Amino acid sequence: MEIIFFLALVLVVGLFLFWWLENRRARRISPRKERVRKAWQKVEELARKDLEKAILAGDKLLDSLLKEMKIKGATTNERLKRAQKLFSNFRAVKGAHILRNKIVHEADFALKEKEGRKALRGFEKAIKELLR
């Protein structure tokens, strides 16, 4: 009888410790996620002042994550193609990157606010998906 009581007590204590450790781990944010979260906050702040620069920064942040993940490719475009299956809406991510290229390479390009905000949402969702 004492052995059964002892085993039951050990089981209860073990389950409690397991639950406590799991909850503690879940609350802890990885340094990488925290760094990316802060970088994205800067992108959002920049978007209030200069939407074009925010799009460039969002694209750069996404590309840095792809590089950290060791996605091969000489350009952001190549890395995006190789990582395509990681994104729930690849077309939105690709469209945001194409918009970034227009901003950089077309001298007479005029960014529409709606288009710019949509691109930022695409970058944000892609970044969140990579951090899961």
VENSULFEN-V900768 format. One record per pair of residues at least 4 apart in sequence whose ideal C-beta (glycine too) atoms are under 7 Angstrom apart, sorted by the first residue. I is the first residue (numbers start at 1). J is the second residue. If there is no record, write none. Layout:
i | j
I | J
I | J
//
This chain:
i | j
1 | 5
2 | 6
3 | 7
4 | 8
5 | 9
6 | 10
7 | 11
8 | 12
9 | 13
10 | 14
11 | 15
12 | 16
13 | 17
14 | 18
15 | 19
16 | 20
17 | 21
18 | 22
19 | 23
20 | 24
21 | 25
22 | 26
23 | 27
24 | 28
29 | 33
29 | 34
30 | 34
31 | 35
32 | 36
33 | 37
33 | 131
34 | 38
35 | 39
36 | 40
36 | 61
36 | 65
36 | 127
36 | 131
37 | 41
38 | 42
39 | 43
39 | 61
40 | 44
40 | 61
40 | 124
40 | 127
41 | 45
42 | 46
43 | 47
43 | 54
43 | 57
43 | 58
43 | 61
46 | 50
46 | 53
46 | 54
46 | 57
47 | 51
47 | 54
47 | 120
50 | 54
51 | 55
51 | 111
51 | 113
51 | 116
52 | 56
52 | 103
52 | 111
53 | 57
54 | 58
54 | 120
55 | 59
55 | 99
55 | 100
55 | 103
55 | 116
55 | 119
55 | 120
56 | 60
56 | 100
56 | 103
57 | 61
58 | 62
58 | 120
58 | 123
59 | 63
59 | 76
59 | 96
59 | 97
59 | 100
59 | 123
60 | 64
61 | 65
61 | 127
62 | 66
62 | 123
62 | 126
62 | 127
63 | 67
63 | 76
63 | 79
64 | 68
65 | 69
65 | 127
65 | 130
66 | 71
66 | 79
66 | 83
67 | 71
69 | 130
71 | 79
71 | 82
71 | 83
72 | 82
73 | 78
73 | 79
73 | 82
74 | 78
76 | 80
76 | 97
77 | 81
77 | 97
78 | 82
79 | 83
80 | 84
80 | 93
80 | 94
80 | 97
84 | 90
86 | 129
86 | 130
87 | 93
87 | 126
87 | 129
88 | 129
89 | 93
89 | 125
90 | 94
91 | 95
92 | 96
92 | 122
92 | 125
93 | 97
93 | 122
93 | 126
94 | 98
95 | 99
95 | 119
95 | 122
96 | 100
96 | 119
96 | 122
96 | 123
97 | 101
98 | 102
99 | 103
99 | 115
99 | 119
100 | 104
101 | 105
102 | 106
102 | 109
103 | 109
103 | 111
111 | 115
111 | 116
112 | 116
113 | 117
114 | 118
115 | 119
116 | 120
117 | 121
118 | 122
119 | 123
120 | 124
121 | 125
122 | 126
123 | 127
124 | 128
125 | 129
126 | 130
127 | 131
//
